[in-house]
């Protein structure tokens, strides 16, 4: 337990509290988008505005999680691997388990912080009101729904070149945010893009959040979609890890 707590404290200092870019991209940018779209670029009836304020809060929280996984976590894991930090941990008596558990813990904490920050803005600025059961359901969906996105981020971290990782992160994050309806209603997109967007993990998570916050019947198809993406993401991690290992062996033999 002491090893785990020490690892958590160490990672918290270097990855979160001393890493402004992590905070900016994961929290401040989605919060800025939320304020922009809900206070400047919105009009309509009071009922429509209230519903939009809630749904856009959901969308920006999912967007925040997407940024955390595909940019921050992917970059952190790659940097630790490139600097030999993970090799050092692998050879230590405690191994890699505390490290991966710590990284996952901070991912969960950042997701929770996203809910607190964006939820706080929604409540304080836009008078959004949800009861305790809705917030509990909300948090449960966030904790489960981020897992497949996290797996994709871990898989990306195995890309060997930094510029390729940056390119892949951009090509996945922003198109996924657009086609899954995180920036504007998915109904505004062409039909063929809607079909693709409705199969993304971010769409499934956002759809569940909207159902909970609007007290609609929860569609279990979204949970199935999240589970399938988690399996696919886990398989991608395995494939990328083995590919990197084979390349490492080939370079060593050369």
N, C-alpha and C positions, 0 to 999 in steps of 0.2 A: 504493500500500500504506500509506503514511504517513497518507493521508486516512482510509482505512478503519480503521486502528488507533486514530486519534484519535477517530473517531466511536464506535467500540466502547467505548473508555475513557470517553468523555463519557456515553454512554447507560447504561453499567454503573453509574456513580456516581449519576446522577439517577433511574434507574428501579429499581435493585435495592438498592444499598448504602445509599442515603439514603431508601428508600421502605419503611417497615416494613409498611404495609398489603399491599404486593406479596408480601412474605415470609410474612406471617400467613396470607392467604387461599390462597396457592399451596402452602405447605408445612406450616405449623403446624396449620392446621385439619384437613387430611387426616390428619396424623400423630396428632392428638388423637383423631379418630374411630377410627383403627386401634388405638390403645392401649385405648380404651374398649371396643370390640367384641371385641377378642381377649383382654383380661385381665379384664374385668368381666362381660361379657354373653355368655359362651360356656361350654358344657358338652358332655359326651359322651365317647366313647372317645379314647384317645391318638392313634390314626390319624386319626380325624375332626377332632380339634382341629388336628393338624399340617397337614392338607389345607386346613382353613379359614384358618389363619394365612397360608398361601401365597396362596390365592385372594383373601383380603381385602386382602393387600398389593397384588396386581395391581389390584384395584378402586379402591383409594385413590390409586394412582399415576395411573390414568386420570382419576379425579375431580380430582386436582391439575392435570393438563393441561387439563381442561375449565375449571377456574377461571382458570387462567393466560390462556387464549385469550379466553373470553367476558366476563371481567371486567377483568383487568389489561391485556392487550394492546389490547382494544377501547377502554378508557378512555384509555390512553396515546396511541394514534393520534388519537383524537378531540381530546384536549387539545392535542396538538401542532398539529393542523390549525386549531383554534379560536384559538389564540394567534398564528397566523401563522408558526410555526416552519417548517412544511413549505413555505410560500410562499417564505420566505427561502432555504431549501435548493434549491427548484426554480429560483430565479433565479441561484444560485451556479454557478460554473464546473463543479463536480463533480456537480451535479444531485442526484437523489433516490436513486440506486442505493446509495451507501454507507449511507444512512439505513435503507432497507428491509433491506439485508443485515445491518446491525447489529441491528435489532429482531428479525429472524429468528434471528440468532446467540444473542441473549440468551434468546429463547424456548426454543431448543434447550438452552442451559445450564441454564435453570430446570427443564426436563424431566429433564435428567441429574441435577440436584441433588435432584429429587423421588425419583429412583431410589436415589440414595445415602442420603438421609435415611430414607425408608421402608424401603428394603432393609436399612440399618444397624439400624433398630429391630427389624425382623423377625428378623435374625440374632442381635442382641445380647440381645433381650428374649424372643423366642419360639423361638429355636434353629432358625430356618429354614435349610435347607441346599440350595444349588443349585450345580451344577458350573460350570466356566468356559464350556462350550459353551451351557449354558442361559442364563447371564447375557449372553453375546454375542448370542444370539438375542433375548433380552428387550430389550436396548438397540436392536437393529435394528428391532424391531416398534414400540418407542416413537418412534423417530426418524421412521419412515414413517407410523405411525398418527396422529400428532398433526397432520399436514399438513391434512387436511380440516377438523379442528376449528379450526386456525389460520385457514383461509380464512373460516370462519363468523365468527370474531372480527373479522377485518379488515372483512368486510361490515357487521357491526354498528357499527363505528366511524364509518360514514358516516351514521348516524342523527343528525339535526341537533340535536335537543334532548337535553340531559343527562338529564333525568328519563325521557324515553322510552328512552334507551339503558339506563339502570338497570333499567327495567321489562322491556325485552326480554331483557336478560342474565339476570335472575331467572327469567323465564318459560321460557327455554330451558334454562338450566343445571340447575336442580334437578329439573324434570320429566324431563329427559333422563337425569339420574343415576338417578332412581328406576325409570323404565320399562326402562332398559337393564341393570338388575341391579347397579348399583354400590353401592347401600346395603344391599340384601338380595336373596336369591335371586329371580331373575325368575320362577321357578316358583310363587311365592306370589301373583303378580298374576293378575287375570282374564285369560282366554284372549285377548280382543280387545286388551288392553294388551300381552300378551306378543308378539302378532303385530307390533304397532307397534314395540315395544322391540327386537325382533330385526332391525329394519331401520335402526337408528341407528348412526352411526359409532363411538360409544363401545362399543356391544355387540360390533362386529366386532373392535375393538382388544383389548378385555378377553377375548374368546373366544380370540384368538390367543395372548395371554399365558398363559392357563390351559392351552392345549394345549402350549406350550413348557415351562412349569414342571411339568406332569404327565407329560411325555414322551409325550403322545398324538400321533396322526397329525395333522399340520397340515392344516386344511381350507382349500384355496385360495379357496373361496367368500368367506371373510372378507377376503382380499386384494382380490378383485374388488369387494366392497362398499366397502372403503376407497378404491379407485381411483374408483369411481362418485361417492362423496361428495366426493372431491377435485375432480372435474370440476364437480359441481354447486356446490360452494363457490366455485370460481374464477369460474363464470358469475354467481353471486350478487354477487361482488365487482365484476365488470364492470357489472352492472345497477345496483347501488347507487352506484357511482362516476359513471356517466352521469346517473343521476337527480339526484345532488347537483350536478353540473355544470350541468344544465338549470335547476335551482332558483336556482343562483348567477347565471346569465345573466339569468333572469327578474327577480330582485331588482335586479340592476344596471340593467336597462332601466327598471324602475319608479322 
